[in-house]
Amino acid sequence: MTTLAEFLPQHLQQHTLPAELGGVLESVVNACIQINRQVRLGALAGILGEAGTGNVQGEDQKKLDVIANNTLIQALQANPHVAGLASEEEDSFVACHENGGYLVLFDPLDGSSNIDVNISVGTIFSILTKPQGALDTASFLQPGRDQAASGYVLYGPQTQLVFTLKHGVFVFTLNENGEFIQTQANPQVPEQTREFAINMSNRRHWHAPMQQYIDQLLAGDTGCRGKNYNMRWVASMVAEIHRVLMRGGVFMYPQDKRDPAKPGKLRLMYEANPLSLILKQAGGAATNAETDMLDIQPEGLHQRVAVVMGSREEVEYVRRLHH
């Protein structure tokens, strides 16, 4: 059984990747092990419920949002190879080490609205190479295709680490000794699926192509798709994407007509890009319904985007409906 500490040096050497990149990944993972301990204790540690604060998106923060965010910031500030970081919970980026070569972006606790009812949540992260010059917001605004690495830790029935260094996807499971042990290599998203995930309560707000698509799925084998589909909805993106990675499916959070100024609800830099890279490395696809997610040029740290990602056949079908 291979531990993460044993796996990383071999993988980095095999693909001539910098050791510093592995060190940054380990800093993120060590912070997530600390977050896992807090998530597991829940009410026993008095950390459930609202924090009484809001984040830059105007959303109410849970106590664990704040704890997870602070834990990651402290761990990354201690790593000399991290030049700066950006968090979904912070107004702007945080400068770390002037000579660092990497930038880290993260959603410290994705799906935190579920934490009080004991449903799976997770941490999502993206690692970028720092461009030349002084650190500023523009340093972070790199297309998803340029990520050096990305991944997530899912705090579910098992705590699992999933990441890519752009040479396949690897899955590790946390053991009783607090070590991540490799349990899977190179999972592949099936090209076809009979499973979809979407918040159906918003149907009346969607644009016509997405309404048409979901109506076709609901028609099952009596409709033009000729097969029956099952619907799933956890309301925790990291859990949804993990299911898609493990057994296929398509996850969607489309643009709707309630606020034309918002092209979507999910964040490009903290959620869509890192998870899109994972799925692409596993043979899946990801788009905002029109453009490949990894080709989008970011315009801001907290940019929102529509999301369609998962099994390639379904993602491409949705894209065709939108053109």
Order of alpha helices (4+ residues) and beta strands (2+ residues): alpha-alpha-beta-beta-alpha-beta-beta-beta-beta-alpha-beta-beta-beta-beta-beta-alpha-beta-alpha-beta-beta-alpha-beta-beta-beta-alpha
